[in-house]
């Protein structure tokens, strides 16, 4: 398999942090409506949607857009505080080995994430991402992107390669759909727990794993 570039999603892909985000939403929910978020609410109104939309789902028709953006910033601060509370944080197993292999093979790569700049700076700090990736090449939610399609396209420009030979790493079905919509043909899915068979319907999904050691072994075999 010919590879000339790679683009990584971050949350849930390079960093298994869904539990931290869920905790942050629950803390915010207690703060603004004095009750937790139910499992049903979390699954239908929080996973894979923009923060301002999730906040609207918390208390419909209460906040202005400006207030929702402020609450979004607060939720992400709570999330970072929760990360700081952990005894240690690490990227998904094998991520740095894969980064090193890409460097050795001279395959450029970057990140396209729906995270805000404050989180990106936090991740760069905690995980030393700039050892492998230029911070200015990372695509993040700066308020101008309509969806992940545009993010993938801008990330591609930053690594100067083509869609046919660029590998996308994602963890969500919405991310996979956006990658396909953007015209990418090679996708690998990361999953924290069980693999969701729904991804099997997409021929662009070449492989799936819960770690990057297995993914690196797969790519090395395909490289021969």
NORMO-V807387 format. One record per residue. N is the residue number from 0. RES is the residue in one letter. PHI is phi in whole degrees, 0 to 359 (* if undefined). PSI is psi in degrees with one decimal (NA if undefined). Layout:
BEGIN
N RES PHI PSI
N RES PHI PSI
END
This chain:
BEGIN
0 X * 123.4
1 X 278 125.3
2 X 237 133.0
3 X 235 5.0
4 X 180 165.6
5 X 211 144.3
6 X 231 126.5
7 X 254 132.1
8 X 291 164.9
9 X 249 -68.0
10 X 294 124.8
11 X 84 -6.5
12 X 243 -64.2
13 X 274 -22.1
14 X 222 115.7
15 X 279 93.2
16 X 232 18.9
17 X 302 -39.5
18 X 298 -37.7
19 X 293 -40.0
20 X 294 -41.6
21 X 299 -42.0
22 X 298 -40.8
23 X 296 -43.1
24 X 298 -39.5
25 X 294 -40.3
26 X 297 -40.9
27 X 295 -40.7
28 X 299 -43.2
29 X 298 -37.1
30 X 290 -37.7
31 X 255 -15.9
32 X 220 7.5
33 X 60 33.5
34 X 201 155.8
35 X 282 172.8
36 X 268 129.8
37 X 287 161.7
38 X 300 -40.7
39 X 297 -43.5
40 X 298 -45.5
41 X 300 -45.0
42 X 290 -34.1
43 X 266 -26.9
44 X 236 4.6
45 X 229 -32.4
46 X 282 121.1
47 X 78 16.9
48 X 240 153.9
49 X 299 151.8
50 X 305 -43.7
51 X 296 -32.7
52 X 289 -39.8
53 X 296 -39.2
54 X 294 -37.7
55 X 298 -36.6
56 X 291 -28.1
57 X 295 -52.8
58 X 221 95.5
59 X 298 141.9
60 X 62 26.9
61 X 254 -38.2
62 X 252 146.4
63 X 286 166.9
64 X 300 -40.5
65 X 298 -41.6
66 X 293 -38.1
67 X 293 -36.7
68 X 293 -37.6
69 X 294 -41.9
70 X 293 -33.3
71 X 298 -45.1
72 X 299 -41.0
73 X 296 -42.7
74 X 301 -42.9
75 X 291 -31.8
76 X 294 -42.5
77 X 300 -43.0
78 X 302 -46.4
79 X 294 -36.4
80 X 298 -41.3
81 X 297 -41.0
82 X 300 -42.0
83 X 296 -26.7
84 X 286 -16.2
85 X 286 145.8
86 X 297 -30.3
87 X 200 155.9
88 X 231 142.8
89 X 211 151.9
90 X 292 164.5
91 X 303 141.1
92 X 310 128.2
93 X 90 -4.4
94 X 300 -46.8
95 X 291 -32.0
96 X 296 -39.8
97 X 294 -41.8
98 X 305 -47.6
99 X 297 -36.8
100 X 293 -41.7
101 X 300 -43.0
102 X 299 -45.7
103 X 299 -38.6
104 X 277 -2.0
105 X 59 42.3
106 X 257 111.0
107 X 291 148.1
108 X 209 158.1
109 X 207 -170.7
110 X 238 138.7
111 X 235 107.4
112 X 232 146.4
113 X 278 5.2
114 X 289 155.3
115 X 278 167.7
116 X 299 -36.3
117 X 299 -38.4
118 X 289 -40.0
119 X 300 -44.5
120 X 297 -37.8
121 X 297 -46.1
122 X 296 -41.7
123 X 300 -39.2
124 X 293 -54.2
125 X 292 -40.0
126 X 254 4.7
127 X 55 41.5
128 X 298 -29.9
129 X 288 -4.6
130 X 295 -28.1
131 X 244 -29.2
132 X 232 133.6
133 X 290 131.5
134 X 302 -36.3
135 X 290 -13.7
136 X 272 -11.4
137 X 282 130.3
138 X 264 131.8
139 X 218 174.6
140 X 282 99.1
141 X 258 11.0
142 X 91 -3.3
143 X 257 -10.0
144 X 267 130.6
145 X 284 -34.2
146 X 198 -177.5
147 X 288 -19.8
148 X 304 -51.0
149 X 296 -35.4
150 X 297 -46.7
151 X 301 -42.2
152 X 295 -40.2
153 X 289 -37.3
154 X 298 -39.3
155 X 300 -42.2
156 X 299 -36.7
157 X 291 -25.5
158 X 254 2.9
159 X 55 54.9
160 X 222 -168.5
161 X 241 158.8
162 X 292 -32.3
163 X 296 -27.9
164 X 238 20.2
165 X 254 130.3
166 X 267 132.8
167 X 253 133.4
168 X 249 121.3
169 X 220 165.8
170 X 236 -16.0
171 X 248 155.3
172 X 294 -36.8
173 X 296 -38.1
174 X 295 -41.7
175 X 296 -44.9
176 X 299 -41.4
177 X 292 -37.2
178 X 297 -43.3
179 X 294 -43.1
180 X 300 -34.4
181 X 284 -12.5
182 X 104 10.8
183 X 277 144.9
184 X 243 -5.2
185 X 233 113.4
186 X 227 138.0
187 X 241 134.4
188 X 256 130.9
189 X 261 143.0
190 X 218 132.8
191 X 289 -44.5
192 X 245 -119.0
193 X 283 146.1
194 X 288 133.2
195 X 274 115.8
196 X 296 -9.3
197 X 301 -27.0
198 X 290 -17.5
199 X 294 -17.6
200 X 282 -8.9
201 X 255 108.6
202 X 297 -18.5
203 X 288 -19.5
204 X 280 108.7
205 X 273 -25.7
206 X 194 158.4
207 X 215 152.2
208 X 195 166.6
209 X 254 14.9
210 X 201 163.5
211 X 268 -8.9
212 X 296 -49.6
213 X 297 -39.1
214 X 295 -42.4
215 X 298 -42.6
216 X 299 -41.1
217 X 298 -47.2
218 X 293 -35.9
219 X 295 -39.5
220 X 294 -42.3
221 X 291 -21.2
222 X 280 -14.2
223 X 280 NA
END
